[in-house]
């Protein structure tokens, strides 16, 4: 059922590529923030 829910989310988002690019962008931003704060 998890796979069906994910398919529904992708369908609602319009194109799966948009969601994938969004996740990659968020990941890059998080990495940049972590690297900019060596105290963490």
C-alpha positions in Angstrom: 0.0 0.0 0.0 3.0 2.3 0.6 3.9 2.1 -3.1 0.3 3.1 -4.0 0.4 6.1 -1.7 3.7 7.3 -3.2 2.2 6.9 -6.8 -0.7 9.0 -5.7 1.5 11.7 -4.4 3.6 11.7 -7.6 0.4 11.9 -9.6 -0.9 14.9 -7.6 2.5 16.7 -7.9 2.1 16.5 -11.7 5.5 15.1 -12.7 7.6 12.8 -10.5 10.7 14.6 -11.8 9.6 17.8 -9.9 9.4 15.9 -6.6 12.8 14.2 -7.2 14.5 17.5 -8.1 12.8 19.2 -5.0 14.2 16.5 -2.7 17.7 16.8 -4.2 17.5 20.6 -3.8 16.5 20.3 -0.2 19.3 17.8 0.4 21.9 20.1 -1.1 20.6 23.0 1.0 20.8 20.9 4.2 24.3 19.8 3.3 25.4 23.4 2.7 23.9 24.5 6.1 25.7 21.6 7.9 29.0 22.4 6.2 28.7 26.1 7.1 28.2 25.2 10.8 31.2 23.1 11.9 30.1 23.6 15.5 27.4 21.0 14.8 
